[in-house]
Amino acid sequence: MNIFWQNIKNEYFKLAHRKKYLIFMIIEIVICVCVLLIQVAASRVMDGKVVLQINNLAMAMLSFFIIIYIPMVVFMASSDLFSVEMSDNSMKAVLMRPISRAKVFFSKTIAVSAFAVQYLIALLLITTILELISSGSGLRFWSSLGAYLLDIIPLIIVVLMAVFINQFTKSSSLTMFVCILIYAVFYIVGIFVPAASGLFFIGYMQWHKLWMGAYIPLTAMLSKIGILCGYGLVFGGAGFYIFDKRDF
C-alpha cells in the first residue's frame, strides 16, 4: 500500500511540475476576476449610491468550469501521464519498478482525478474570496461547497473516460482530439435531444442541480446514480484491461 500511495504522489508531482498547469490556474483566477469586474461595472446607481448586483459568483462560475475548462485540463493531464509516457517509452521505466500494472494504472488515474479536484477547489476558494472582498458576504459558502462536492462525482467519470481513450494511441495530440470530439458530441446531442441526455454521463456534469434543485423521486435518483456508476465501471475496467494487456 505504501508503494501505491508513493506512486500516486509521484504521478501527481509529474503534473504539478509542468508549468502549463500553473498557467491554466492563473487563467482560472483571471477569468474569475474579469467576471467580477464585469458584474461590478454592471452595478446600478440608486439615490446616488452604487448598488453592487453580485450574484453567487461561486455558482455562476461553476457551470463554465465544470463543463468546459476543467475537462480540458483533465484531457491534457491524462494524456501527459499515459500517451506521452507511452510515446517516449518512459512508461517502461515505470513498469520496471516493483509495482503491479494495476497500481500503476490506478495511481495515474487517481493523480489526474486529484488534479481535477484541485482546480475545482481552487475555483471555490477564489470565487469565495472575491465575494468577500467585493460584498463582504460569505453566507452562501456552505451551499456552494455542497454543490462543488457533488460535481466531483461526474468529473471523475470524465477522468475515467479520458484515461480509457488514452489506451488506444501513443499520440497525445490525437488523444486530445478524440477526447474533445467524443465529449463535444455527447454534450451537443444531449442539448438537441433532451430525451437522450439522461443516458449520457455528460448530461450530469452539473450533478448538484439534481440534488439541490427540484425534488426528484428516490427511484429516479437511484437510476441516475446507477448510470454514472455503470459508466465508471466500464471506462475504468476496460481501460485497465487494455493497459494490462498492452505490450510496452
CORZI-V355033 format. One record per residue. PSI is psi as a letter, one per 30 degrees, with the letter a starting at -180 (* if undefined). OMEGA is omega in whole degrees, -180 to 180 (999 if undefined). Layout:
# CORZI-V355033
psi->PSI omega->OMEGA
psi->PSI omega->OMEGA
This chain:
# CORZI-V355033
psi->e omega->179
psi->e omega->179
psi->e omega->-179
psi->e omega->-180
psi->e omega->178
psi->e omega->179
psi->e omega->176
psi->e omega->179
psi->e omega->-180
psi->e omega->-179
psi->e omega->179
psi->e omega->-178
psi->f omega->172
psi->e omega->180
psi->e omega->-177
psi->f omega->-178
psi->f omega->176
psi->k omega->-173
psi->f omega->-176
psi->e omega->-180
psi->f omega->172
psi->e omega->178
psi->e omega->178
psi->e omega->178
psi->e omega->178
psi->e omega->178
psi->e omega->178
psi->e omega->179
psi->e omega->-179
psi->e omega->179
psi->e omega->180
psi->e omega->179
psi->e omega->-180
psi->e omega->179
psi->e omega->178
psi->e omega->180
psi->e omega->177
psi->e omega->178
psi->e omega->178
psi->e omega->180
psi->f omega->-179
psi->g omega->-179
psi->l omega->-179
psi->l omega->174
psi->j omega->-179
psi->k omega->179
psi->h omega->177
psi->g omega->-179
psi->k omega->178
psi->k omega->179
psi->j omega->-179
psi->k omega->178
psi->i omega->-178
psi->j omega->177
psi->a omega->177
psi->j omega->-173
psi->e omega->-179
psi->e omega->-179
psi->e omega->179
psi->e omega->-178
psi->f omega->-175
psi->e omega->-176
psi->e omega->-179
psi->e omega->-174
psi->e omega->-177
psi->f omega->-177
psi->e omega->-173
psi->e omega->-168
psi->e omega->-177
psi->e omega->174
psi->e omega->177
psi->e omega->177
psi->e omega->178
psi->e omega->-180
psi->e omega->179
psi->e omega->-178
psi->e omega->179
psi->e omega->178
psi->e omega->180
psi->e omega->-176
psi->f omega->-179
psi->d omega->-175
psi->e omega->-179
psi->e omega->-179
psi->f omega->176
psi->e omega->-177
psi->e omega->-180
psi->g omega->176
psi->g omega->176
psi->f omega->176
psi->e omega->178
psi->e omega->179
psi->e omega->178
psi->e omega->-177
psi->f omega->178
psi->f omega->178
psi->l omega->-179
psi->i omega->179
psi->k omega->-177
psi->l omega->179
psi->e omega->179
psi->e omega->-180
psi->e omega->177
psi->e omega->-178
psi->e omega->-175
psi->f omega->175
psi->e omega->176
psi->e omega->179
psi->e omega->179
psi->e omega->179
psi->e omega->178
psi->e omega->179
psi->e omega->179
psi->e omega->179
psi->e omega->178
psi->e omega->179
psi->e omega->178
psi->e omega->178
psi->e omega->-180
psi->e omega->179
psi->e omega->178
psi->e omega->179
psi->e omega->180
psi->e omega->-179
psi->e omega->-179
psi->e omega->-178
psi->e omega->179
psi->e omega->178
psi->e omega->179
psi->e omega->177
psi->e omega->179
psi->e omega->-179
psi->e omega->-173
psi->e omega->-175
psi->f omega->-180
psi->g omega->-178
psi->k omega->177
psi->g omega->-175
psi->f omega->-176
psi->g omega->-176
psi->e omega->-173
psi->e omega->176
psi->e omega->177
psi->e omega->179
psi->e omega->178
psi->e omega->179
psi->e omega->-180
psi->e omega->179
psi->e omega->179
psi->e omega->-177
psi->f omega->175
psi->e omega->-175
psi->e omega->178
psi->f omega->179
psi->e omega->178
psi->e omega->177
psi->e omega->177
psi->e omega->177
psi->e omega->-179
psi->e omega->177
psi->e omega->-179
psi->e omega->179
psi->e omega->178
psi->e omega->-179
psi->e omega->-179
psi->f omega->-177
psi->f omega->-174
psi->f omega->-177
psi->l omega->177
psi->f omega->-179
psi->j omega->-179
psi->e omega->-180
psi->e omega->178
psi->e omega->178
psi->e omega->178
psi->e omega->-179
psi->e omega->-178
psi->e omega->179
psi->e omega->-179
psi->e omega->-179
psi->e omega->-179
psi->e omega->179
psi->e omega->-178
psi->e omega->-179
psi->e omega->179
psi->e omega->-178
psi->e omega->-179
psi->e omega->177
psi->e omega->179
psi->e omega->179
psi->e omega->-175
psi->f omega->176
psi->i omega->-176
psi->e omega->-179
psi->f omega->-179
psi->f omega->-177
psi->e omega->180
psi->f omega->180
psi->f omega->-179
psi->k omega->-179
psi->f omega->-180
psi->f omega->178
psi->f omega->-179
psi->g omega->-178
psi->e omega->174
psi->i omega->-174
psi->f omega->-176
psi->f omega->-177
psi->f omega->179
psi->e omega->-176
psi->e omega->-174
psi->g omega->-180
psi->b omega->-179
psi->l omega->-179
psi->k omega->178
psi->k omega->-179
psi->k omega->-177
psi->e omega->-179
psi->e omega->178
psi->e omega->179
psi->e omega->179
psi->e omega->179
psi->e omega->179
psi->e omega->175
psi->e omega->179
psi->e omega->178
psi->e omega->180
psi->e omega->178
psi->e omega->179
psi->e omega->177
psi->e omega->-179
psi->e omega->180
psi->e omega->-179
psi->e omega->-179
psi->e omega->-179
psi->e omega->-179
psi->e omega->-180
psi->e omega->179
psi->e omega->179
psi->e omega->180
psi->e omega->179
psi->e omega->180
psi->e omega->-178
psi->e omega->-178
psi->f omega->-174
psi->k omega->178
psi->j omega->180
psi->* omega->999
